[in-house]
């Protein structure tokens, strides 16, 4: 029966209006992405400079700068690589920091996410302020109004109700049970007068078959008797959308409370921790690198730049130090000026 009701509603449900696509505006690329193209050229330039220093150099300047830069780049690359590799513990090479601390990282990460990002209280507050449920309830009300106002729906609903009644009263055993039940009810309702009780007893013994036929005929005619009164169902349908609207606040609150209760019953921390724990070392590495790869590469190339600067200081600190201090001062002043201008 539930499937039949759903089929009836689905038959008269107006086609849903597809949501308008949201225009996505491409966001400007982060600074690290803009610099990455030329930063990647630094290690090859340093390597080429190191090779050139074997054939031509000025007071060992080229070799010192190139070696210092390569050491800066190499140490940063090694440090970052050691975060993830080796993925599995090796006798001499040891174990990568993140794979070795996988269990601790999983616990801390899942705890931090649940406490600060997707905890039940935060989701409940978001549901209240976003009005998501109110929006859906409004759509449901308008769709209900569109359905119940259709003449075709009301005709089909009448036929559905009458057909359900016909199916019930078509059962002969059902009609016999009703007739028997009515006979017993009448018998219990007869007054205490001995004459009336005696008269009913005689009627019951002699006219039971006649009684059953009367009830049987009445039940078979029940759909025709009910049909004129279905107008009351239509009156109720007219008021249904407005009655639903009046209950919006209470229904929304109950829905939010239900979602909150479900989330409180779920152990989100364990759920997230188990999911992360099922990640193998390679997948965990990919997860972290996908979020931080550009920044990690930037650190590598920055190590090459700082190493080169360090080599310049080693070559001639008397000349290099004032130059570096002047460059730092100029960069700082320009940064402050741009910050004030943009504010």
ROPA-615481 format. One line per 8 residues: number of its first residue (from 1); their letters; for each residue z, x, y of N, C-alpha, C. Coordinates in steps of 0.2 Angstrom, whole numbers, m for minus. Each point is the difference from the previous one (the first is absolute). Example, Ala and Ser with C-alpha at 12.3 -4.5 7.8 and 13.67 -1.06 7.14 Angstrom:
2
1 = as = 39:66:m28:0:m4:6:0:4:6  m4:m2:5:1:4:6:3:m4:5 .
This chain:
343
1 = xxxxxxxx = 0:4:m6:0:m4:6:0:4:6  4:6:0:0:4:6:m7:3:1  m3:2:m5:m7:3:1:m5:m5:3  1:m7:m2:m4:m5:3:1:m1:7  7:0:2:1:0:7:m3:6:4  1:6:m3:m3:6:4:m7:m1:0  m4:m2:m5:m7:m1:0:m2:m5:6  4:m6:0:m1:m5:6:0:3:7 .
9 = xxxxxxxx = 6:4:1:1:3:6:m6:6:1  m1:3:m5:m5:6:1:m7:m3:2  m2:m6:m3:m6:m4:1:m1:m1:7  5:m2:4:0:m3:7:2:5:5  2:6:m2:2:5:4:m6:3:4  0:0:7:m5:2:4:m1:8:m1  m7:2:0:m1:7:m1:4:4:5  3:6:m2:4:4:4:m4:4:5 .
17 = xxxxxxxx = 2:0:6:m4:4:5:2:7:0  m5:4:m2:2:7:m1:3:3:7  5:5:m1:3:3:6:m6:4:4  1:0:6:m5:5:4:2:7:m1  m5:4:m2:1:7:m1:3:3:6  5:5:m1:3:3:6:m5:7:1  m1:0:6:m4:6:2:4:6:0  m2:5:m3:4:6:m1:m3:5:5 .
25 = xxxxxxxx = 4:3:4:m2:5:5:2:7:m3  m5:4:0:2:7:m3:4:3:5  6:3:m3:5:3:4:m2:7:0  1:3:6:m2:7:1:3:5:m5  m3:5:m2:2:5:m5:6:4:3  5:1:m5:6:4:3:m3:7:2  5:3:4:m2:7:2:m1:5:m5  4:m1:m6:m1:5:m5:m7:m1:m3 .
33 = xxxxxxxx = m3:m6:m1:m6:0:m2:m6:3:4  1:m1:7:m4:3:4:0:8:0  5:3:m1:1:7:0:m2:3:m7  0:m4:m5:m1:3:m7:m6:3:m1  m6:m2:4:m6:2:m1:m1:8:2  3:1:5:0:7:2:6:4:m3  5:m3:m1:6:4:m3:m2:3:m7  m4:m4:m4:m2:2:m6:m4:7:0 .
41 = xxxxxxxx = m3:1:6:m4:6:0:4:7:1  7:m1:2:4:5:2:1:5:m6  2:m2:m6:1:5:m6:m7:4:m2  m6:m4:0:m6:4:m1:m1:6:5  1:m2:6:m1:5:6:5:6:m1  6:m2:m2:5:6:m1:m2:4:m6  m2:m3:m5:m2:4:m6:m6:4:2  m5:m3:4:m6:4:2:2:6:5 .
49 = xxxxxxxx = 5:m1:4:2:5:5:4:5:m4  3:m1:m6:4:5:m4:m6:4:m3  m5:m3:m2:m5:5:m3:m4:4:5  m1:m3:6:m3:4:5:4:6:2  7:m1:0:4:5:2:0:7:m4  m3:m1:m6:m1:6:m4:m6:4:3  m5:m3:4:m5:4:2:0:1:8  4:m4:3:1:1:7:6:m3:3 .
57 = xxxxxxxx = 4:3:3:6:m2:3:2:3:6  4:m3:4:3:3:6:7:1:0  2:6:m1:7:1:m1:4:m4:m5  m4:m2:m5:3:m4:m6:2:m7:3  m3:m2:5:2:m7:3:m3:m5:m4  m6:0:m2:m4:m5:m4:4:m1:m7  2:6:m3:3:m1:m7:7:m3:1  4:2:5:6:m3:1:0:m7:1 .
65 = xxxxxxxx = m4:m2:4:m1:m7:2:m2:m4:m6  m5:2:m4:m3:m4:m5:5:0:m6  4:6:m2:4:0:m5:6:m5:2  3:1:6:5:m4:2:m1:m8:m1  m6:m2:3:m3:m7:m1:0:m2:m7  m3:4:m4:m1:m1:m7:7:m1:m4  4:4:2:7:0:m3:4:m7:2  m1:m2:7:3:m6:2:m3:m6:m3 .
73 = xxxxxxxx = m7:0:m1:m3:m5:m4:2:0:m7  0:5:m3:1:1:m7:7:m2:m2  5:2:4:7:m2:m1:1:m7:0  m3:m4:5:1:m7:1:m4:m3:m6  m6:2:m1:m4:m3:m6:5:0:m6  3:6:m2:4:1:m6:6:m4:1  3:m1:5:6:m4:1:m2:m7:m2  m5:m3:3:m2:m7:m1:m2:m1:m7 .
81 = xxxxxxxx = m4:5:m3:m2:m1:m7:6:0:m4  5:4:1:6:0:m4:4:m6:0  m1:m4:5:3:m7:0:m2:m4:m6  m7:1:m2:m3:m4:m5:m1:3:m7  m1:7:1:m2:3:m6:5:6:m2  1:2:m6:m3:m4:m6:3:m7:m1  m4:m4:m3:2:m7:m1:5:0:m6  m1:4:m4:5:1:m6:3:7:0 .
89 = xxxxxxxx = 6:0:m2:4:6:0:m3:6:m4  m1:6:3:m3:5:m3:5:6:m1  0:4:m5:5:5:m2:1:5:6  m6:2:3:1:5:6:m2:m3:7  m4:m5:0:m2:m2:6:5:m6:3  4:m2:m5:5:m5:2:m3:m7:1  3:m4:4:m2:m7:1:m1:m2:7  m5:m4:2:m1:m2:6:6:m4:3 .
97 = xxxxxxxx = 1:0:6:6:m3:3:0:m8:m1  m5:m3:2:0:m7:m1:0:m2:m7  m4:3:m5:1:m2:m7:6:1:m3  4:6:2:6:1:m2:5:m5:2  0:m2:6:4:m5:3:m2:m7:0  m5:m2:m5:m3:m6:0:5:m6:0  5:1:m5:5:m6:0:4:m1:6  2:5:3:4:0:7:m5:m3:5 .
105 = xxxxxxxx = m6:2:0:m5:m2:5:m1:m8:m1  m1:m2:m6:m1:m7:m2:6:m4:3  6:2:m2:6:m4:2:1:0:8  m1:5:3:1:1:7:m6:m5:4  m6:1:m3:m5:m3:4:0:m8:m1  2:m2:m7:1:m7:m1:6:m3:4  5:4:1:6:m3:3:m2:0:8  m3:5:2:m2:0:8:m5:m6:1 .
113 = xxxxxxxx = m5:m1:m4:m4:m6:1:3:m7:0  4:m1:m5:4:m6:m1:5:m1:6  3:5:2:5:m1:5:m3:m1:7  m5:3:1:m3:1:7:m7:m4:1  m3:m2:m6:m7:m2:1:m1:m7:m3  2:m1:m6:m1:m7:m3:6:m3:m3  6:1:4:6:m3:m3:0:m7:1  3:m4:m4:0:m8:1:1:m2:7 .
121 = xxxxxxxx = 5:3:4:2:m3:6:m6:1:5  m3:6:0:m6:1:4:m6:m5:m1  m1:m1:m7:m5:m5:m1:2:m7:2  6:m2:m1:2:m6:2:m1:m1:8  2:5:3:m1:0:8:m7:m1:2  m4:4:m4:m7:0:2:m3:m7:m2  2:m3:m5:m3:m7:m2:3:m5:5  6:1:3:2:m5:5:m4:1:6 .
129 = xxxxxxxx = m1:6:3:m4:1:6:m7:m1:m1  m3:2:m5:m7:m1:m1:m3:m7:0  4:m5:m3:m2:m7:0:m5:m1:m6  0:5:m5:m5:m1:m5:0:m6:m4  6:m2:m2:1:m6:m3:m1:m6:4  2:0:7:m2:m6:4:m7:m1:1  m4:6:0:m7:m1:0:m3:m3:m6  2:2:m6:m2:m3:m6:2:m7:m1 .
137 = xxxxxxxx = 6:m2:2:2:m7:0:m4:m4:4  m2:3:6:m4:m4:5:m7:m1:m3  m3:5:m4:m6:m1:m3:0:m5:m6  6:0:m3:1:m5:m6:0:m7:3  4:m1:5:0:m6:3:m7:m3:3  m3:4:3:m7:m2:2:m5:m1:m5  1:4:m6:m4:m2:m5:2:m6:m4  6:m1:0:3:m6:m3:m3:m6:4 .
145 = xxxxxxxx = 1:0:6:m3:m5:5:m7:m2:m1  m4:6:m1:m7:m1:m1:m2:m3:m7  4:1:m5:m1:m3:m6:2:m7:m1  6:m2:3:2:m7:m1:m3:m5:4  m4:3:6:m3:m5:4:m7:m1:m3  m2:3:m5:m7:m2:m3:0:m6:m4  m4:m5:2:m1:m6:m4:m1:1:m7  m4:5:m2:m2:2:m7:6:2:m3 .
153 = xxxxxxxx = 4:4:3:6:2:m3:5:m6:m2  1:m5:4:4:m5:m1:m3:m5:m5  m6:m1:0:m3:m4:m6:1:4:m7  m1:6:0:1:4:m6:7:0:m2  5:0:5:7:0:m1:2:m7:m3  m3:m5:3:2:m7:m3:m2:0:m7  m6:2:m2:m3:0:m6:4:4:m5  2:6:2:5:4:m4:6:m3:m2 .
161 = xxxxxxxx = 3:m3:5:7:m3:m1:m1:m6:m5  m5:m4:1:m1:m6:m4:m2:2:m7  m4:6:m1:m2:2:m6:6:3:m4  5:3:4:6:2:m4:4:m5:m2  0:m6:3:4:m6:m2:m4:m3:m6  m7:0:0:m3:m3:m5:1:4:m7  0:7:1:1:4:m6:7:m1:m3  5:m1:5:7:m1:m3:0:m7:m4 .
169 = xxxxxxxx = m2:m5:4:1:m7:m3:m5:m1:m6  m5:4:m1:m5:0:m6:4:1:m6  5:4:0:4:2:m6:4:m7:m3  m2:m2:m6:3:m6:m2:7:1:m2  2:6:m2:7:1:m1:4:0:6  m2:2:6:3:0:6:1:m7:2  m5:m5:m1:1:m7:2:5:m3:m4  0:2:m7:5:m3:m4:7:2:2 .
177 = xxxxxxxx = 1:6:2:7:3:2:2:m4:6  m5:m1:5:2:m3:6:2:m8:m2  m4:m3:m4:2:m7:m2:7:0:m3  1:4:m5:7:0:m3:5:2:5  m1:5:5:5:1:5:2:m5:4  m6:m4:2:1:m6:5:4:m5:m4  m1:m1:m6:3:m6:m4:8:2:0  1:6:m1:7:2:m1:4:0:7 .
185 = xxxxxxxx = m4:2:5:3:m1:7:1:m7:2  m4:m5:m2:1:m7:1:6:m2:m4  0:2:m6:6:m2:m4:7:2:3  0:6:3:6:2:3:2:m3:6  m6:m3:3:1:m3:7:2:m8:m1  0:m2:m6:1:m7:m1:8:m1:1  2:m6:3:7:m1:2:4:m1:m6  6:m1:1:5:0:m6:0:m7:m3 .
193 = xxxxxxxx = m4:m5:3:0:m7:m2:m3:0:m8  4:m3:m4:m2:0:m7:m6:m4:m1  m2:m5:4:m6:m4:m1:m6:4:2  1:4:6:m6:4:2:m1:6:m5  5:3:m3:m1:5:m4:m3:m2:m7  2:m6:m2:m2:m3:m6:m8:m2:1  m2:m3:6:m7:m1:1:m4:6:0  3:6:3:m4:6:1:m1:3:m7 .
201 = xxxxxxxx = 5:m1:m4:0:3:m7:m5:m4:m4  m1:m7:1:m5:m3:m4:m7:2:2  0:1:7:m7:2:3:m2:6:m3  5:5:0:m2:7:m2:m2:0:m8  3:m5:m4:m2:0:m7:m7:m3:m1  m1:m5:4:m6:m4:m1:m6:2:4  1:3:6:m5:1:5:m1:8:2  2:4:m5:0:7:2:m7:2:1 .
209 = xxxxxxxx = m5:m2:m5:m7:2:0:m3:m3:7  2:m6:2:m3:m3:6:2:5:6  7:2:0:2:4:5:m4:7:0  m1:3:m5:m3:6:0:m7:m1:2  m4:m5:m1:m6:m2:3:0:0:7  5:m4:3:0:m1:7:1:7:4  5:4:m3:1:7:3:m6:4:m1  m3:0:m6:m6:4:m1:m6:m2:5 .
217 = xxxxxxxx = m1:m6:1:m5:m2:5:1:2:7  7:m1:2:2:2:6:m1:8:2  2:4:m5:m1:7:0:m8:2:1  m4:m3:m4:m7:1:0:m3:m2:7  3:m5:3:m2:m2:7:3:4:5  4:5:m1:4:4:5:m4:3:5  m6:4:m2:m4:3:5:m2:m5:5  m3:m5:m2:m2:m5:5:5:m3:5 .
225 = xxxxxxxx = 7:0:m3:5:m2:4:2:5:5  0:6:m2:2:6:4:m5:1:6  m7:m1:m2:m5:3:5:1:m3:7  1:m6:1:1:m3:7:6:4:4  5:3:m4:5:3:3:m1:7:2  m5:3:m2:m2:7:1:m1:2:7  0:m5:5:m1:1:7:7:3:2  5:m1:m3:6:4:2:0:7:m1 .
233 = xxxxxxxx = m4:2:m5:m1:7:m2:m4:3:6  m5:m4:3:m4:3:5:4:0:6  4:m4:2:5:0:5:4:7:0  2:1:m6:4:6:m1:m4:7:1  m6:m1:m2:m5:6:1:m1:1:7  m1:m5:4:m1:0:8:6:4:3  6:m1:m3:6:3:4:2:7:m4  m3:2:m5:1:6:m4:0:6:5 .
241 = xxxxxxxx = m6:1:3:m1:7:4:6:0:5  1:m5:4:5:0:5:7:1:m3  2:m3:m6:6:2:m3:1:7:m2  m6:3:m3:0:7:m2:1:4:7  m3:m2:5:1:4:6:7:0:3  4:m5:m1:7:m1:2:4:5:m4  m2:2:m6:4:4:m5:m2:7:1  m4:2:5:m3:7:0:6:5:0 .
249 = xxxxxxxx = 4:m1:5:6:5:1:4:1:m6  2:m6:m3:4:1:m6:m4:3:m6  m6:m2:m1:m4:3:m5:m1:7:1  m2:2:6:m1:7:1:6:4:m1  6:m2:2:6:3:m1:2:1:m8  m2:m5:m3:1:0:m8:m4:5:m3  m7:0:2:m4:5:m2:2:7:1  2:1:6:2:7:2:6:2:m4 .
257 = xxxxxxxx = 5:m5:m1:6:2:m4:m2:1:m7  m5:m3:m3:m2:1:m6:m3:6:m1  m4:3:4:m3:6:0:5:6:0  5:m1:5:6:4:1:4:1:m7  1:m6:m3:4:0:m6:m3:3:m5  m7:m1:m1:m4:4:m5:0:7:1  0:3:6:0:7:1:7:3:m1  5:m4:2:7:2:m2:1:1:m7 .
265 = xxxxxxxx = m3:m4:m4:1:0:m7:m4:6:m3  m6:2:3:m4:5:m2:3:7:2  1:4:m5:2:7:2:m6:4:2  m1:0:7:m6:3:3:0:7:m1  6:3:1:0:7:m1:m2:3:m7  3:m4:m5:m2:2:m7:m7:m1:m1  m2:m5:2:m7:m2:m1:m5:5:3  1:2:6:m4:6:4:1:6:m4 .
273 = xxxxxxxx = 7:2:m1:1:6:m4:m3:1:m6  0:m6:m4:m4:1:m7:m7:0:1  m3:m3:5:m7:1:1:m2:7:2  4:3:5:m1:7:2:1:5:m6  5:m2:m4:2:4:m6:m6:1:m5  m4:m6:0:m5:0:m5:m6:4:2  0:2:7:m6:4:2:1:7:m3  m5:3:m3:0:7:m2:0:4:6 .
281 = xxxxxxxx = 1:7:m2:0:5:6:m6:0:4  m6:m1:m3:m6:1:3:m1:m6:5  2:m6:m2:m1:m6:4:5:0:6  7:3:m2:5:0:6:m3:5:5  m3:6:m2:m3:5:4:m5:m4:5  m4:m4:m3:m6:m3:3:3:m5:5  5:m3:m2:4:m5:5:2:3:6  4:6:m1:3:3:6:m6:4:4 .
289 = xxxxxxxx = m5:3:m3:m5:3:3:m5:m5:4  m1:m6:m2:m4:m5:3:3:m1:7  7:0:0:4:m2:6:0:6:5  0:6:m2:2:6:4:m5:5:m1  m6:m1:m3:m5:6:m1:m2:3:7  m2:m4:5:m2:3:6:5:4:3  6:m2:0:6:3:3:1:7:m4  0:0:m6:1:6:m4:m6:5:1 .
297 = xxxxxxxx = m6:m2:1:m5:4:1:1:3:7  2:m4:5:1:2:7:5:6:0  6:m1:m5:5:5:0:m3:7:m3  m5:0:m4:m3:6:m3:m4:3:6  m4:m3:3:m4:3:5:4:2:6  6:m4:2:4:3:5:4:6:m2  1:1:m7:3:6:m2:m5:6:1  m7:m1:m1:m4:5:2:0:2:7 .
305 = xxxxxxxx = 0:m5:5:0:1:7:6:4:2  6:m2:m3:6:3:2:0:7:m3  m2:1:m6:m1:7:m3:m4:4:4  m5:m2:3:m5:4:4:4:2:7  3:m5:2:4:2:7:5:5:m2  4:m1:m6:5:5:m2:m4:7:0  m6:0:m3:m3:7:m1:m2:3:7  m1:m4:5:m2:2:7:7:3:3 .
313 = xxxxxxxx = 5:m3:m2:7:3:3:1:6:m4  m1:1:m6:1:6:m4:m4:6:3  m6:m2:2:m5:5:2:2:3:7  2:m4:4:2:2:7:4:m5:3  7:1:m1:5:m5:2:0:0:8  m1:5:3:1:1:7:m5:m4:4  m6:0:m3:m6:m4:3:0:m7:m2  2:m1:m7:m1:m7:m3:6:m4:3 .
321 = xxxxxxxx = 6:2:0:5:m4:2:m1:m4:7  m1:4:5:m2:m4:6:m5:m5:0  m6:2:m4:m5:m4:0:2:m7:m4  3:1:m5:3:m6:m4:4:m4:4  5:3:4:4:m4:4:m4:m4:5  m5:3:3:m4:m3:5:m4:m6:m3  m2:1:m6:m4:m5:m3:5:m6:m2  6:1:m2:5:m5:m2:1:m4:6 .
329 = xxxxxxxx = 1:4:6:2:m4:6:m5:m4:3  m6:2:m1:m6:m4:2:m1:m6:m4  1:1:m7:m1:m6:m4:6:m5:1  6:2:1:5:m4:2:m1:m4:6  m2:4:5:m1:m4:7:m5:m5:m1  m6:1:m3:m5:m4:m1:2:m7:m4  4:2:m5:3:m6:m4:4:m4:4  5:3:4:4:m4:4:m4:m4:5 .
337 = xxxxxxx = m5:3:3:m4:m4:5:m4:m6:m3  m3:1:m6:m3:m5:m3:4:m6:m2  6:2:m2:5:m5:m2:2:m4:6  2:3:5:2:m4:6:m6:m4:3  m6:2:m1:m6:m3:3:m2:m6:m4  1:0:m7:m1:m5:m4:6:m6:0  6:2:2:5:m4:0:m1:m5:7 .
